[in-house]
Amino acid sequence: MKLDFIDLGKLTVSKANMRYGKKAPDVSDLLPTVRKRGVIQPLIVRPNCGPDAFEIVAGSRRFHAAKIIAEERRDEGEAAEPLPCAILDPGDDADAIEASLIENLARLDPDEVTQWENFVRLVKEGRKPEEIAATFGLPDLTVRRVLALGNLLPRIRDLYRAEKIDGATVRHLTLASKSQQRAWLALYDDADSYVPTGHQLKAWLFGGQSISTKHALFDVDAYAGQTIGTLFEEDRYFADADAFWTAQNAAIEAKRTDYLDTGWSDVVILPPSERFQSWEHERAAKRKGGRVYIEVRNTGEVTCHEGYVTRHEARRIASGAQSASEKPKRPEVTSTMQTYIDLHRHAAVRAALTGHPAVALRLMVAHAIAGSHLWSVKIERQDTRNEEVRESVETCAAEAAFDDRRRAVLGLLGFDPEAPTVTKGNGDAYGLAGLFLRLLDLPDACVMEVIAIVIGETLASGSAAVEAVGLHIGVHMARYWQADDAFFDLIRDKEVLTRIVAEVAGEGVASANAGEKIKTMKKIVRDHLGGENGRAKVEGWVPKWMAFPPSAYTARGGVGTVEANALVEAARLPDDAPDPDAPEGAGASAETERLAA
């Protein structure tokens, strides 16, 4: 094989070329590069019917792109440039077919990280993103999106290159600060932690509420707060949800005023906890008393439903209760006066609520279940990437007991008993106000049951709150847990296992078996807990880490429950010590009596 430059007129496409066809191939993606740089990669050719004729085995698209450029330059009076070619030695068709397949099938498009590395090299050499785009025939935005990967920590880029995280996750991580990226990597490395990916990652980055700028009713360019965006998406997002809602609510109020000024009889603003139900309304023109309903979503999206009345009003109008000639009346108060009224009534209600804690309690529970634009309540997912741990928790006695009470509370509130949670997704059945009224009809004891389920569903796993509640109530773990396969599989520390053997079998057995393999020591513990193979059965054993209060087996530390318990002890008031001899639930009863008093 030798290299040479051959004129276009001496080249034809070989039938052995895998891209051979009567119709010229699409070369629009190659034209910008060939137009600027010419053909850089040699074509693979072989002699064909004479010393000055060659057929192209591989490089058909480059050849056709060069022909188009040559015709353009011929019109401008420029001569066509010869093409670089690698000339095969004369041979049979098999050699040519293999050469074509090797070039076309073995060529892999570079991954985005490799593109980023090379684009960065070009930028360092002085190339601008638009110049890079012109050279490779790519849109400017595509080049800028690839360059945006430079905002990521090197390890995240490596994970993306190795296809251990997907493109959607990487795109959302470009929104994250370096500290957020490090926090995400810590979750990724922890087998027992839930690591958000894809669209869940966006919610995690924004604290559960990612609001797109496309939903803003106000001028985003004049917005004083911060917005965050990624070159992988057209959208940008508000960094501060509270600041967004301040501006958005002002814009909604202005929109309400505009509607009233143009003659609509009324404008109803529905809070995020309520939905506009079209089947409960009928269309009505402005002149017939139709009103406007402004529907506001937690996502920031605002929808205006113009010209509706309730079905009851529609029937009344149809029966002639309202004269056809009667003109719609303008509201007797302006929007500013309405705001004045709303704020003063709000101030009066919350002042009065201080004297009615039972009513306030029910209202708080309604907000926790149904939510509002001022409340953000999350469910504890109890998630882990370890399937054995997940199955152990889902099938344990504690989870079964909680699920029984949850189903009872779902029925008590009139919700679907098969719903997965009480706290989230059920408020739409009544709306916030309807749910509050339903709670008012329930006796205190029933409301307390609802509260127990709601707080149980929203209690953060591994938090100091779990330790504080467990200590105060006096939770006995043996009533809810017993050692299972998942537990034993996770014990890998021989020093710890020796201490556990001492707990269940005695110090003598532990000393005698200190040199045995971990598998043997686990078998000793299993036999004692099950009363098998002639070993005395040990009832109600719980490892020190899981007890209330928890403790460690070694001086090395690093036990999360012990650290959380230390926070509780540091915060404890002098007269707030739990009674270790009190039965489970006694602490809660005493606290209830104290509050009632």
N, C-alpha and C positions, 0 to 999 in steps of 0.2 A: 504494500500500500504506500502511495506517495501523495503529497499535498501539492495542489496547484490552483491557479485562478483560471476559470473557464468562462467564456462569454455566454450570455443567456441564450443566444441563437443556436448554440451547439448542444443545449440540454433539452431533454424530454423526460416525462415521468414514466418509469418502468412499470409494467404490469405486475411485477413482483413486489412493488411497493404496496404496503398494506393500506395506504390512503389513495390508491389509484381509483379513478372514476372519471366518467365523461364530464361530470359537472365539477367546476372548480370549487375547491373547499372554501369555507368561510375563514378569512384571514384578518378580520377587522381588529382582533386583539393584538395581532402582530404588527400591523401597519405603523402605529406610532413609534415603536422601537426601531423597525427597519428604516423608516423615514429619517430618523435622527442618527442612528448608529450604523445603518447598513446591516448586512447579514454577517453576524459574528461567528456563529457555530458552523463549521464546514458541512456541506451536503455530502452524503455518501453516494458515489456514482461508479459506473463501470463502462468500459468501452462498448459502443453499440454501432455495428454496421459501418465501420470505417474509423480511421485514426482521429478524425475531428468531430465525432458524434459520441455523445455520452447519454446514458439513461440514468435517472435518479432513483436509487434504491431507497434512500431515506432522506427526507427534507423537502417533501412536496409542498408543504404550506409555506416554507421559507422561499421556495422558488416562485410560487404564485404571488406572494407579497412583493418580491423583488421585481416581478414583471409589471405589477401595478405601479410601483414607484418609478420604474424605468419609463413607462408610458407618460407619467406625469412630467418627468424631467425632459422627455423628448419634446413635449409641447413647449417647454421653456428653452429648448435649444441645447440641452445638456445630453451628453452621451451616457449610455447605461454602463454601470460598473460591472466588471466580471465578478463571479461569485467564488468564494473559497470552497474547494472540493477536496474530499479524500477519495482517491481513485483506487478501487479494488482491483486486484489482479484478476484476469479473465478466469471465469469459473462457471459452475452450473447455477441453476436458479435457486437451489437450496441455500447456497452461500448468501445470495442477495436477500432471500426471505428472512434468514436468520439475522442479518444485519438490520433489516427494517424492524423486525420484532424487538431486537435488543434496544434500539434507540427509542421506539415508541412505547413499548410496554414497560421497560425498566425505568423510564423517566417518571419520577414522582414529583408532584407539586410540593414546594417547600411549605412546612408548617408555618403558622403565624409567628412563632417565636424566632424561627430561622430568618423569616422575612424581616422581623424587627431588628435582629442583629446586623443584617446587611444594610438595611435602610439607615440605621444609626451610623454605620461606617461612612455611608455616602453623605449624611448630614455633616459629619465631622470633616469631610473633605470639601465642604462648602456648598453642597447641593441643597436646594430648597425643596420642600415637600412637593410643590407643584412641578418642579423640574423632574423629580423622581417619578411622579405620576405620568408625565409626558414620555419619559424614557421607556417605561414598562407598559404603557397603554392602560393605566389604571385611573379610576376617578380620584380626584384630590382627597375626598373624604375617606376613601379606602386606605390611602397611604397614611393619613393622619390617625385613623383608627389603629393601624398597626403600630405606629409610633407611640400611641397612648399606652402600650404595654410597658413602656419605660417607667410608668408610674407605679408599677407593681414591684414587690420585693422579689429578689432573684429566685428565691425558693418557690414562690407561687408560679413564676414563669416556668421553672423546671417541672413542676407538677403538671402544668398545662401541656408542656411539650411531651411529657410521658403519658398523656391522656388519662391522668388520674383525677383530673377535674375537668368539667365540660366547659364549652364556650360560654354558655349563659352565666355560669358562676364567675368566670374570669371577667366578663363584661361588667357585672355588678361590682366586682372587687376594684375595678378602676375608679369607682365612686368613693372608695374607702380611703381614709387617712392611713398613714404608715402604722399608727398605733392600733387602728381597727384591723389592719391586715395581720399584725402580729397576734392580736386577740383571736382572730379567726383561725390562724395556724395552730394556736394552742388548743382550740377545740378540735381541730382536724387530727391532732396528734393524740388526743385523749380518747381511747376506745370506748369509754363509758359516757362521753358527752355527746349531746346532739349538735351536729355541725350543720348550720344552715347553708343550703345551696340553691341555685336557680333563683326563682322569684321569692322564696322564703328568705334568701340572703338580703334582698333589697329591704324587706320589712325589718330584718335584724339590724341593718345599718341605720335605719331611720327610726329605731325605737318602736317598731310596730306600726308606724303610720308613714308611708311614703306617698306624698302628694305631688302629682305631676303639675308642672307649670301650665299645661294646656287646659287645666280646669279652672285657672284663675279668671275671675271676672274683672279684675283690676289690671292696670298696666304693669306688667312684670318688669319692664325696663326701668320704670320709676320706683320699683319696690326697693325699700331700704334694706331688707333682710338678705340673707345669703341663699343662693340656689346652687345646686350641685348637679353636674351632668357628666356624661361619658360620651366619647366620640363614637362608641359602638351603637348609640341610640340617638334618635332625634330629640327625645324628651329630656327635660331637666326637672329636678325635684327640689322642693323647699327643704332647707336644712332645719328650720325651726317651725314645727307644726303650729305652735301657739301664735307666732307672729303671722303665719299665713292666715289663720282663722280670724285674727283681728282685722286684717285687711279685707278678707273675703266677706265677713259679716257686714262690714261697712259698705261693700259693693252691693251685697244683696239688699240691704236697706235702701240704698240709692235706687236700685232697680225697682223695688216696691213703690217708692215715691214716683218714679217715672210712669209706672203702670196706672197709678191713681190719677196722676195729672193728665193722662190721655183718656180718662173717662171710664175706666173699669170700676165696677161697684165696690169691689173688695179684692184684696190680695192676701192670701194665706201662706205663711212661710212654715213649711213642715220641717221639724228638726230631724237630724240624722236617724233618730230612733223610730221615726214613722215613715210610711211609704204612701205615695199617692196610688190608690186602688181605682183603676179606671172603671171596673165593674160596679163600683159604688157611686159613680157619678154619670151624668149625661151632659152632652154638649149643649151649650146655650150661648147665644150671641151676646156681645157687649150691651146692645140696646135692650136685651131681654133679661138683664140682671146677671149675666155670666160673670164669674170671677176668675182670678188667676191663682193657681196653686204653684208655689215655688218649692220644689223638692230638693233637699240638700242631703248629700251622701257623705259618709265618713271619709271617702276618698277625695273629697273636695269638689266632686262633680255636682253641678247645679242644673236642674232641668225645670223649665217653666211650662206648665200646662195651662194654656190660655183658653178661656171660654167654657167653664164647667160649672154645674151646680150639682148638689146632691140629688139622689133619686127621689127623695121625699120632696124636695123643692120642685123638682121637675114635674111630679104628679100634681102638686099644688098649682103650679102654673098652668098645666094642661086642663085642670078642672075649672079654671076660670077664677081661682081665688085671687089672682093678680091680674089686674086689668091690662089688656094688650097695649093700651095707649099710655099706660103709666111708664114714665121714664125712670131709668135706674137712678137711685139717689147716691150722691157722693157721701162718703163717710163723714161723720160729724167731727172727727178729729184728724189732724194732720199726722204725718208719719213721725214728726218730731214730738208731738204731743203724745202719740202712742208710746214712743220710747220713754218719755217722762213717766207716763202711767205705769208701764211695765217695770221700770227700775224701782219706783217707790213701792209698788205692790210686792216686788221681789224682796226689798229690804224689810217690809212689814212681816212677810211670811217667815223669812228666816229668823227674825227676832222672836216671833211667836213660837217657832219650832223649839226654841231653847227650853220652853216650858212643857213640851210634849215629846219626851224622848222616845216613847213607844211609836209614835207616828214617824218621827225622824228615822228610827231604826228600820221601819218598813220601807220608807222611801229610799234609804241607802241600799237595802237589799234589791229593790226594784232596779236601781241604777246598776248595781253589780251584775244583774242578770241581763237586762235589756240594753244597757249602755246608753251613752249620749255623746254629743260632740265634746263634752268636757271629761268623759270617763273613758279610760282605756284599761280593760281587764283581760288578762291572758290566762289560758288554761295551762296547768302544769302537764307537759306531754308525757312525763315518765318515760322518756325515750332513751335508747341506747343502741349502739351498733352491734352489740353482742346479742345474738339470737337466744342463747341459753339464759342470759340474764333477763331479757324481755319476757320469755316464757315463764321463768320463775316468779316474776312479779305478777304477771297476769293471772297466774293460777294459785297464788297464795291465799291463805285464809283471810288476811286483812283486806285484800282487794275484793274478795267475794262478799265480805260483810259490808264494805262501803257501797258496793254496787247494789246490794239489796235495799239499803236505805236510800240510795239515789233514785231507784225505781219508785219507791214509795213517795218521795218528794215530787217527782215528775207527775205522778198521778194526783197528788195533793194540789198542784198548781194547774192541773188540767192540760199538761203537756203530754206528748207522745211518750209512753213508758219505755219505748225502745230507743229513744234519743240518747246519743252517747254522753251528753253532758246536760246539766241544769243551767250552768252559768252562761253559756254562749250559744247564740243561734235560736233561742226560744222566745226572746222578747218580742219578735215580730208577730207572734200569735195574738197579742193584746195591744202592743205598744207600751211605752213606758208608763203612761198614765193609767191604762187599763190594768197593767200588772200591779201597780201600786194600790189601786182600788181593791183588787182581788186579795192582796196581802192584808189590807185593813179588815177584811171579813174573816181572816183566820185568827184563831186564838193565839196567845203568846207562845204556848208550847209548840204549836205547829210552825210558827215563824222561826223559832229557835232551831227546829229540825232543818228548815230550809237553809238557815245561816250556816249550820254545820256542814252541809253538803257543798254550799257555795265556797266557803273558805277552804274546805278540803280539796276542791278542784283547782283552786288558785294558790295553794300553799306551795312555795318554791322548795323543791327537793334539795337537800344538802344545806339548807339555810339555818341560821341561828334560831329562826322562828320555830322550826321543827323541834330543836332542842328545848327551847323555852316552854313550848306547849307540852311536850312529852314529860318534862320534869314536873311541871305544875300539876298535870293530871295524874302523873304517876303511872305511865304506860308500862305494862309488863310484856316485853317482846315475846316471851314464851307462849303467850296466848294466841299470837298471830303468826309466829314463824317457827320453822324447824329446818335444820340443815338439809340441803338437797344437793343434787349432783352439781348444779351450777356453782354452789358455794364451795364445794370441795375442789372443783376444777380450778377455781381462782386462787386457792392457797398455794403459793410457790416458795414461801420463805421458810427455810428449815428451822430457824430459831423460833419463829412464831409458832410453827407447828409443834415444836417440842413443848412449848408452854401450854398449848391447847391439850396435848396428850396428858400433861400433868394435871390439868383441870378435870378431865373426865376420867382418867385412869389412875391418877396419883403420881407423886414424885418418883416413887420407886420404878414404876413402869417407864416413865419418861426417861430416867437416867439409864435404864437398861437398854433402851431402844434409841438412844441419842445418835448412835452411829448408823442406824438403819436408813434405807432409802425413804424418800418422801412418800412413795406409794404405800410402803409397809406401815408407816406412821398414820397415814390417813385411814388405812384399814382398821387399825386399832381403835381410832376415834369412832368410825362407823359402827364397829361391833358393839362398843359400849352404848352408843346412842340407840341402837336397835335391840340390844340385849341378845346378841347372836354369838355363836362360836364359843359358848361358855363364859362370856364376859358379863359382868354385872351391868344391868341396864341403868342408864343415867337419864332421868326425866327432866325436862324443862331447861336443858342447857342452852345458853345463848352466849356467843362470843363477846368479849369485853367491848369491842367496837360498836356493837349494836344495842347494848343495854342503855338504860337511862338511869343515872348518868353514864356516859361511855368512858373507857380508859384504854390505855395502850398495853401491849405485851412487852415492848422493849423501850429503851431510852432513846431510840432513834427518832421518834416522832413522825410527823407526816401523815397523821390520821385525821381526816377531815372532820369526823364527828367530834373528836376530842378538841380540835381547834375551835369548832363552832360552840361547843359547850363552854370553853374558856371565855368566849365573848359574852355568853349569857351570864356567867358567874361574875364577870367584871361589871356588868350592868345591873346586877341584882341589888335591890335595896336591902339595908341591914335586917329589916323585919320581914323579908319576903322569902325566907328559906322554905323549901318544900318539906313536907313530913314524909320521911322515907317509909314509915309504917302505914301511911294512909292507903286505903283501897283505891283502885283505879276509878277515877271519876269524882272522888271526894273533893279534890281541889277545885274542880269546876263547879260543884254544888256550892261550896263555900263562897266562891267568887260571885256566883249568881245571887246568893243571899246578901252579900255585901253591897252589890250594885242596887238591888231592890230596896235595901234600907236607905 
